[in-house]
Amino acid sequence: MSEKDDLKILKVLSEETRYRIIKLLLNGERCACEIPGLIRRTQSNTSMHLSMLSKSGILKSRRDGKKILYSIQDFRVCDVFNALCCSEGKILKENCCVSRK
């Protein structure tokens, strides 16, 4: 990956709401309807940030009936959280960053 790509991840994570979303998704996939309450933001604000994270390639989404489920797509964000000594989250504990697809 290029330096430009690395900087994009750091820039995206530097905003508090997006940081909270990623930290929440370290525990696995979540429904878009759950995220606003869990990060204490409005639905419209959360939706805007989810869209930005998806467009940047950091998150991916899938539809399950009427639900839209979000999960981490670019596991380099795990490297950032590991560097910050964050041990919270199922994904970090499973060492997803070691065996990338």
C-alpha positions as CSV (number, residue, x, y, z in Angstrom):
1,M,0.0,0.0,0.0
2,S,1.1,3.5,-0.6
3,E,1.8,6.3,1.8
4,K,-1.3,8.0,0.5
5,D,-3.5,5.0,1.5
6,D,-1.9,4.9,5.0
7,L,-2.6,8.6,5.5
8,K,-6.2,8.1,4.4
9,I,-6.8,5.5,7.2
10,L,-5.2,7.8,9.8
11,K,-7.3,10.7,8.7
12,V,-10.5,8.7,8.8
13,L,-9.7,7.4,12.3
14,S,-8.8,10.9,13.6
15,E,-12.5,11.8,13.8
16,E,-14.1,10.7,17.1
17,T,-17.4,9.2,15.6
18,R,-15.5,7.2,13.0
19,Y,-13.0,6.0,15.7
20,R,-15.9,4.9,17.9
21,I,-17.6,3.0,14.9
22,I,-14.4,1.2,14.1
23,K,-13.7,0.3,17.7
24,L,-17.3,-1.1,18.0
25,L,-16.8,-3.2,14.9
26,L,-13.6,-4.7,16.3
27,N,-16.1,-7.0,18.1
28,G,-17.5,-8.1,14.7
29,E,-20.3,-7.3,12.4
30,R,-23.1,-4.9,13.5
31,C,-26.5,-3.8,12.2
32,A,-26.7,-0.2,11.1
33,C,-29.7,0.2,13.3
34,E,-27.7,-0.7,16.5
35,I,-24.7,1.5,15.9
36,P,-26.1,5.0,16.7
37,G,-27.2,4.0,20.2
38,L,-24.0,2.2,20.9
39,I,-21.8,5.1,20.0
40,R,-24.3,7.7,21.3
41,R,-24.8,9.6,18.1
42,T,-27.9,10.4,16.0
43,Q,-28.9,8.0,13.2
44,S,-28.3,10.6,10.5
45,N,-24.8,11.5,11.9
46,T,-23.9,7.8,12.1
47,S,-25.2,7.1,8.6
48,M,-23.0,9.9,7.2
49,H,-19.9,8.4,8.9
50,L,-20.7,4.8,7.9
51,S,-21.0,6.0,4.3
52,M,-17.7,7.8,4.5
53,L,-16.0,4.7,6.0
54,S,-17.5,2.5,3.3
55,K,-16.5,4.8,0.4
56,S,-13.0,4.9,1.7
57,G,-12.8,1.1,1.7
58,I,-12.4,0.6,5.4
59,L,-15.9,-0.9,6.0
60,K,-18.0,-3.2,4.0
61,S,-21.7,-3.8,4.2
62,R,-24.1,-6.6,3.4
63,R,-27.9,-6.8,3.4
64,D,-29.6,-9.5,5.5
65,G,-33.3,-9.0,4.8
66,K,-34.2,-5.5,5.9
67,K,-31.0,-5.1,7.9
68,I,-27.7,-3.6,6.7
69,L,-24.7,-5.1,8.5
70,Y,-21.3,-3.4,8.6
71,S,-17.9,-5.0,9.3
72,I,-14.3,-4.1,8.8
73,Q,-12.9,-4.6,5.4
74,D,-9.5,-3.1,5.6
75,F,-7.7,-4.8,8.4
76,R,-4.9,-2.3,8.5
77,V,-7.1,-0.4,11.0
78,C,-6.4,-3.3,13.4
79,D,-2.7,-2.4,13.1
80,V,-3.5,1.1,14.2
81,F,-5.5,-0.2,17.2
82,N,-2.8,-2.7,18.0
83,A,-0.2,0.2,17.9
84,L,-2.4,2.1,20.4
85,C,-2.2,-1.0,22.7
86,C,-5.9,-1.6,22.3
87,S,-6.7,-5.2,23.3
88,E,-10.5,-4.8,23.2
89,G,-12.4,-6.6,20.5
90,K,-12.8,-10.1,19.2
91,I,-11.1,-9.3,15.9
92,L,-7.9,-8.1,17.6
93,K,-7.9,-11.1,19.9
94,E,-8.2,-13.4,17.0
95,N,-5.1,-11.8,15.3
96,C,-7.0,-11.0,12.1
97,C,-4.2,-8.6,11.1
98,V,-1.6,-11.4,11.0
99,S,-3.4,-13.6,8.4
100,R,-4.8,-11.1,5.9
101,K,-6.8,-12.3,2.9
